Amino acid sequence: MVNKDELSAKVVETLKTVFDPEIPVNIYELGLIYEIIIDDDAKVEIKMTLTSPNCPMVDSMLQEIYDKTKAIEGVSSVMLNIVFDPPWDKSMMSDSAMLDLGLI
């Protein structure tokens, strides 16, 4: 049986190693990750958004997210769902991210 909490924690830690190419903060602290769903077969679904729908580096960033998440021991598959509702804004950033960017 998959320990979903443990696997979810590993996914979060992994996502914290992926940085938005336009902002020097990781995608998790930026608030780009809306939801992480892990089923009983260790299939990971990540619902996320982008800071801009026209992000020129989206393909490489998504590939990095996919590759790093798939490499986590125990993950059987990865599905990335990009959504733009609700649209991302600065209020979704963690306090840590806002501090790093000098916004607080």
C-alpha positions as CSV (number, residue, x, y, z in Angstrom):
1,M,0.0,0.0,0.0
2,V,1.2,3.5,-0.9
3,N,1.9,5.9,1.9
4,K,0.3,8.9,0.3
5,D,1.4,11.4,2.9
6,E,5.0,10.3,2.7
7,L,5.0,10.3,-1.1
8,S,3.2,13.7,-1.1
9,A,5.9,15.2,1.1
10,K,8.6,13.8,-1.3
11,V,6.8,15.4,-4.2
12,V,6.6,18.8,-2.5
13,E,10.3,18.7,-1.6
14,T,11.1,17.8,-5.2
15,L,8.9,20.6,-6.6
16,K,10.8,23.0,-4.3
17,T,13.9,22.3,-6.5
18,V,12.2,23.6,-9.6
19,F,12.5,27.3,-10.2
20,D,10.4,29.6,-12.4
21,P,12.7,30.8,-15.2
22,E,11.5,34.4,-14.8
23,I,11.4,34.6,-11.0
24,P,14.2,33.3,-8.7
25,V,11.9,31.4,-6.4
26,N,10.8,27.8,-6.6
27,I,7.4,26.9,-8.1
28,Y,6.0,25.6,-4.9
29,E,6.7,28.7,-2.8
30,L,5.4,30.8,-5.7
31,G,2.1,29.2,-5.4
32,L,2.0,27.7,-8.8
33,I,1.1,24.2,-7.5
34,Y,-2.6,24.1,-6.8
35,E,-3.0,20.5,-6.0
36,I,-1.1,17.2,-5.7
37,I,-3.2,14.0,-6.0
38,I,-1.8,10.6,-5.4
39,D,-3.9,7.5,-5.9
40,D,-3.5,4.0,-4.5
41,D,-1.3,3.0,-7.4
42,A,1.2,5.8,-6.7
43,K,0.1,7.8,-9.8
44,V,0.8,11.4,-9.1
45,E,-1.3,14.2,-10.6
46,I,-0.1,17.7,-10.3
47,K,-2.5,20.6,-10.9
48,M,-0.6,23.8,-11.5
49,T,-0.6,27.1,-13.2
50,L,2.0,29.4,-14.7
51,T,2.9,33.0,-13.8
52,S,2.0,33.9,-17.4
53,P,0.1,31.9,-20.0
54,N,2.8,33.0,-22.5
55,C,5.8,31.8,-20.6
56,P,8.5,31.1,-23.2
57,M,10.2,28.5,-21.0
58,V,7.1,26.4,-20.2
59,D,8.2,23.3,-22.1
60,S,11.5,23.0,-20.3
61,M,10.0,23.8,-16.9
62,L,7.3,21.2,-17.4
63,Q,9.8,18.6,-18.5
64,E,11.9,19.3,-15.4
65,I,8.8,18.9,-13.2
66,Y,7.9,15.6,-14.9
67,D,11.4,14.2,-14.8
68,K,12.1,15.0,-11.2
69,T,8.7,13.8,-10.0
70,K,8.9,10.6,-12.0
71,A,12.4,9.9,-10.5
72,I,11.0,9.8,-6.9
73,E,11.1,6.3,-5.6
74,G,7.7,4.8,-5.5
75,V,6.0,7.1,-8.1
76,S,4.5,5.0,-10.9
77,S,3.4,7.7,-13.2
78,V,3.1,11.5,-13.4
79,M,0.4,13.7,-15.0
80,L,0.7,17.4,-15.2
81,N,-2.5,19.5,-15.6
82,I,-1.9,23.1,-16.4
83,V,-4.9,25.3,-15.5
84,F,-5.4,29.1,-15.5
85,D,-8.4,29.2,-13.3
86,P,-7.9,30.7,-10.8
87,P,-5.3,32.9,-12.4
88,W,-2.1,33.2,-10.5
89,D,-1.3,36.4,-8.7
90,K,1.2,37.5,-6.0
91,S,-1.1,36.8,-3.2
92,M,-0.6,33.0,-3.8
93,M,3.1,33.2,-2.9
94,S,4.3,32.0,0.4
95,D,5.6,34.5,3.0
96,S,9.1,33.0,2.3
97,A,8.8,33.7,-1.4
98,M,7.6,37.3,-0.8
99,L,10.5,37.8,1.6
100,D,13.0,36.5,-0.9
101,L,11.6,38.9,-3.5
102,G,11.6,41.8,-1.1
103,L,7.8,42.2,-1.2
104,I,7.5,42.1,2.6
